[in-house]
Amino acid sequence: MSRRSIKMILPAAMLGLPATALAQAAVSAQAPQGPVTQDQITALQRAVQNAQMAGDNAWMLTSAALVLLMTAPGLALFYGGLVRKKNVLATMMQSFAMIGLVSILWALVGYSLAFGHGNMFIGGFEHLFLRGVSLNPNPDYGPTVPEQTYMIYQLMFAIITPALITGAFAERMKFSAMALFLSLWSLLVYCPMAHMVWGVGGLFNSAGNHIPSFDFAGGTVVHITSGVSALVCALYLGKRIGYPHTAMPPHSMVISFIGACLLWVGWFGFNAGSAVAASPLATSAFVNTHFATAAAALGWTIFEWLHNGKPTALGAISGAVAGLVAITPASGFVQPMSSIVIGLAAGFFCSFMVFKVKSIFGYDDSLDAFGVHGAGGTLGALLTGIFATYLINPVYGKGVPTGGIDGNWRQMGHQLAAVGMAWGLSIAGSLILLFVVDKMIGLRVAPEQEVAGLDLSQHGEEGYDFNS
């Protein structure tokens, strides 16, 4: 394209003119002596659309990689450092196993159940074995990216969600039981919830006609389902041997600290990638994610400082994760100052759940999966209904009130309905699956295996060999 063409197109592009206007400007610049033909306009429109698809696709593939980074090494390191050293490999292996197991299940049937056309509760079988999931865009989910890009991006969500549950039963569940339980859970709990919230025709789809609720990146789909299911697992399996009388401190805060930092970085793909485009909405979600996380780390640290007399690294990174969790559903709906409020609230609320509520009821949620993800996800989903605004994401139309801050307090009822469904499905589904797996192969390792550690008893190896 000539320098004269660029000079004519740039002002139009800066004004945000549509592709047609840009094409006309380019054609006029390139063919000043003759009339502009429709073929020329069509060709340039196609070029502009291809450029947009290339940019959006690059961002979405990058985001998919960032979300995978959250599971391994992020979550694997975060959870691995928090357990005793005799269980470090077994704990990390649980996160890694989800990458393999859920990926295959997703390709076979999971994606179809979550995003295929079905009813308001679950998708159908149109994409069984990824049939029809092509390199062309699916306008229902991502009009400017190939559907395979959207599919692989959503797979990374499906991987990390059951992996989060492993924090509740760390150090006491058989590897075989974990693999079977979480595989079934991903199909029978995660996929239906993902369809209800994000799938076309889903009960809580924000663009649907049933009960439109706001969940930009997974407050209900990912964090409530995993966190509440984690609590059910902790209660069903019972406490670890010696808990709470035997001290069980993290064996390596350095490993957990690195894991938490990787989670923070990866979460930008988790939230900003949910815009499904390299767009201003992605920028908004990115900014909100960072500010909420910083505020939550501060809130948890202050609470712990007042509660225990000292701020700890464990508290700071736990607070950061709580902020990441709470802002997830709201990231594409709220303004930056609202994200700071959400983050602070999450820091204080989740630390209260971990320090006070867990102590009062005495359940052994080993790595506080419920206290952070279940509680933080619930809080974030409800606060989304309050702080969502059409200034960021006009879901109901330009200038139409979106959340409570806009004057649409009815949205809180929709948020409560989605939260209630996520809690109910997680409790019922997890209880049934735990019971079935327990009867089939047993859930818990033998006492002597638990004492020896899961690294040796389940995998025949150790994370640290100090004799070599």
SVG drawing of the C-alpha trace seen along z (x, -y; Angstrom):
<svg xmlns="http://www.w3.org/2000/svg" viewBox="-37 -12 62 64">
<polyline fill="none" stroke="black" stroke-width="0.4" points="0.0,0.0 1.4,-3.4 2.3,-6.2 -0.6,-8.2 -3.0,-5.4 -1.7,-5.1 -2.1,-8.9 -5.8,-8.7 -6.6,-5.5 -5.0,-6.4 -7.4,-9.3 -10.4,-7.1 -9.0,-4.3 -8.3,-6.6 -11.9,-7.8 -13.0,-4.2 -14.8,-4.0 -16.1,-0.6 -14.3,1.7 -16.4,0.4 -15.2,-3.2 -11.6,-2.0 -12.0,0.0 -13.4,-2.9 -10.6,-5.2 -8.0,-2.6 -9.6,-2.1 -9.8,-5.8 -6.2,-6.2 -5.1,-3.4 -7.3,-4.2 -7.7,-7.9 -8.3,-8.1 -11.1,-5.6 -14.3,-4.7 -14.2,-2.3 -15.5,1.1 -17.4,3.4 -14.8,6.1 -12.1,3.7 -14.2,2.8 -15.0,6.5 -11.4,7.5 -10.3,4.8 -13.0,5.5 -11.9,9.1 -8.3,8.0 -9.4,5.9 -11.5,8.8 -8.5,11.1 -6.3,8.7 -8.8,8.5 -9.1,12.3 -5.3,12.6 -5.0,10.2 -7.8,11.8 -6.7,15.3 -3.1,14.5 -4.5,13.1 -6.8,16.0 -4.1,18.6 -1.8,16.7 -4.6,16.6 -5.1,20.3 -1.4,20.9 -1.6,18.5 -4.5,20.5 -2.7,23.8 0.2,22.1 -2.1,21.6 -2.5,25.4 1.0,26.5 3.2,25.2 1.2,22.6 -1.4,24.5 0.9,27.6 3.6,25.5 1.2,23.5 -0.5,26.7 2.8,28.7 4.6,26.3 1.7,26.2 1.7,29.9 4.3,31.9 7.3,32.9 6.2,36.6 3.2,35.6 4.7,33.0 5.0,35.1 1.6,36.8 -0.1,33.4 1.6,31.9 0.8,35.1 -2.9,34.6 -2.9,31.2 -0.8,32.7 -3.1,35.6 -6.0,33.3 -4.2,31.9 -4.2,35.4 -7.5,36.8 -9.7,33.7 -8.1,33.0 -9.1,36.3 -12.6,36.2 -13.0,32.7 -12.2,33.8 -14.4,36.9 -17.6,35.4 -16.9,32.6 -16.9,29.7 -20.1,30.9 -21.8,31.2 -20.7,27.7 -21.1,25.7 -23.2,27.8 -26.8,27.0 -29.0,28.9 -31.5,27.7 -31.1,25.0 -29.2,27.4 -26.7,29.2 -25.5,29.3 -26.1,32.1 -23.8,34.5 -23.4,32.4 -19.7,32.0 -18.9,35.5 -15.3,36.3 -15.0,32.6 -17.1,33.2 -17.9,29.9 -15.4,27.9 -13.6,26.3 -11.1,23.6 -13.9,21.3 -15.5,19.0 -18.6,20.0 -20.6,16.7 -22.3,17.9 -19.0,17.9 -16.3,16.1 -17.1,14.4 -13.5,13.4 -11.6,16.5 -11.6,20.1 -13.9,22.4 -11.0,24.6 -9.3,21.7 -12.4,21.1 -12.6,24.9 -9.0,25.2 -9.3,22.0 -12.3,23.3 -10.5,26.7 -7.9,24.9 -10.8,23.8 -12.1,27.3 -8.6,28.5 -8.0,26.2 -11.5,26.4 -11.3,30.0 -7.6,29.5 -8.6,26.9 -10.7,29.4 -7.6,31.5 -6.5,28.9 -9.3,30.0 -8.4,33.7 -4.7,33.3 -2.6,36.0 -5.3,38.6 -7.1,39.7 -5.9,42.6 -4.6,41.5 -6.9,43.9 -9.9,42.6 -8.9,39.0 -8.6,39.8 -12.0,41.5 -13.9,39.0 -12.6,35.9 -13.0,37.3 -16.7,38.1 -17.1,34.7 -15.8,32.8 -18.5,34.3 -21.4,34.4 -20.9,31.2 -18.6,28.9 -20.0,29.3 -23.6,28.8 -22.7,25.7 -20.6,24.3 -23.5,24.8 -26.0,23.2 -23.9,20.1 -22.0,19.8 -23.6,22.1 -26.2,21.0 -29.6,21.4 -28.2,22.0 -30.4,21.2 -28.1,18.4 -26.6,17.2 -26.3,13.4 -27.4,13.1 -30.3,15.5 -34.0,15.1 -34.2,17.3 -32.3,16.0 -29.5,13.9 -26.7,13.8 -23.2,12.3 -20.1,14.5 -17.5,13.1 -14.8,15.8 -16.0,18.4 -17.1,17.3 -19.9,19.8 -18.7,22.2 -15.1,22.6 -14.8,21.3 -18.1,22.0 -18.3,25.5 -14.8,26.4 -14.8,24.7 -18.1,26.2 -17.2,29.6 -13.9,29.3 -15.8,28.8 -18.0,31.8 -14.9,33.9 -13.2,32.8 -16.3,33.6 -16.9,37.0 -13.3,38.2 -12.8,36.9 -9.7,35.4 -6.1,36.3 -4.5,38.5 -3.4,36.2 -5.4,33.2 -5.7,30.7 -3.5,31.6 -0.4,32.5 1.3,29.5 1.2,29.8 3.0,26.6 3.8,26.1 7.1,27.8 8.2,25.1 6.8,21.6 9.3,20.7 7.6,23.2 4.1,22.0 5.2,18.3 6.4,19.1 3.2,20.9 1.1,18.0 3.0,15.5 2.5,17.8 -1.2,17.9 -1.4,14.1 0.3,13.9 -1.7,16.7 -5.0,15.2 -4.7,12.3 -5.4,14.9 -8.2,16.4 -10.0,13.1 -8.9,10.8 -9.0,13.7 -12.7,14.2 -13.4,11.2 -12.7,13.6 -11.0,10.7 -8.1,8.3 -10.5,5.6 -11.1,2.7 -13.2,5.2 -10.1,7.4 -8.2,4.3 -10.9,3.6 -10.8,7.2 -7.0,7.1 -6.9,3.9 -9.7,5.0 -7.9,8.3 -4.7,6.7 -6.2,4.1 -8.5,6.5 -5.7,9.0 -3.5,6.3 -6.3,5.1 -7.1,8.6 -3.5,9.3 -3.5,6.2 -6.9,7.0 -5.8,10.5 -2.5,9.2 -4.1,6.6 -6.6,9.1 -3.9,11.6 -1.7,8.9 -4.5,7.9 -5.4,11.5 -2.0,13.1 0.3,10.1 2.4,10.7 1.9,10.5 3.0,13.7 4.0,14.7 1.4,17.4 -1.3,14.9 -0.2,12.5 -0.3,15.1 -3.5,16.6 -5.1,13.1 -3.9,12.6 -5.5,15.8 -8.7,14.8 -8.7,11.6 -8.2,13.4 -11.1,15.6 -13.5,12.9 -12.8,10.6 -13.2,13.4 -17.0,13.1 -16.9,9.3 -13.8,8.6 -15.6,7.7 -18.5,5.8 -17.0,3.4 -14.9,0.3 -11.4,0.2 -12.5,-1.4 -15.2,1.2 -12.6,3.9 -10.5,2.6 -13.6,2.7 -14.3,6.3 -10.6,7.2 -10.6,5.7 -13.8,7.5 -12.4,10.8 -9.2,10.4 -11.1,9.8 -13.9,12.3 -11.8,15.2 -9.3,14.8 -12.2,14.7 -13.5,18.0 -10.1,19.6 -9.2,18.4 -12.5,18.3 -15.2,20.4 -12.9,23.3 -11.8,23.3 -15.4,23.1 -16.6,26.1 -13.4,28.1 -13.4,29.5 -10.1,30.4 -10.0,28.5 -6.3,29.2 -5.3,26.2 -8.4,24.1 -9.9,24.7 -13.4,23.9 -12.3,20.9 -10.7,19.3 -12.5,20.6 -16.0,21.5 -16.3,18.4 -14.5,16.0 -16.4,17.2 -19.7,16.8 -18.8,13.3 -17.5,12.3 -20.6,13.5 -22.9,11.5 -20.8,8.4 -20.8,8.6 -24.6,8.0 -24.0,4.9 -21.1,3.3 -21.8,4.3 -22.3,1.3 -23.3,0.6 -20.4,-1.8 -18.1,1.2 -20.3,4.0 -23.8,2.9 -25.2,6.5 -28.8,5.3 -28.2,2.5 -26.5,-0.9 -27.5,-3.0 -29.7,-0.3 -29.0,0.4 -26.9,3.5 -26.3,4.0 -27.3,2.5 -24.9,-0.5 -26.8,-1.4 -30.2,-1.0 -31.0,2.6 -31.2,4.3 -33.2,7.1 -29.9,8.4 -29.1,9.6 -32.0,12.1 -30.4,13.5 -27.0,13.7 -28.5,15.5 -30.2,18.0 -27.0,18.8 -25.1,19.1 -27.8,21.3 -27.6,23.6 -23.8,23.8 -24.0,24.7 -26.8,27.2 -25.3,29.0 -21.9,29.2 -23.2,30.6 -25.5,33.2 -23.2,34.2 -20.1,34.5 -21.9,36.5 -23.3,39.0 -20.0,39.4 -18.0,39.8 -20.4,42.4 -20.2,44.3 -16.4,44.2 -16.0,45.1 -18.1,48.2 -16.3,49.1 -12.6,48.7 -12.5,46.9 -11.5,43.3 -9.0,43.1 -5.5,44.5 -4.8,46.9 -3.6,45.4 -0.1,46.7 0.1,45.3 -1.0,41.9 1.6,41.9 4.3,43.0 3.2,40.3 1.4,40.4 4.7,40.0 5.9,43.4 2.6,45.2 0.9,44.0 3.8,43.4 6.9,45.2 9.1,42.2 10.0,39.2 10.2,35.5 13.5,35.0 16.3,37.5 18.8,36.0 21.1,39.0 22.1,38.6"/>
</svg>
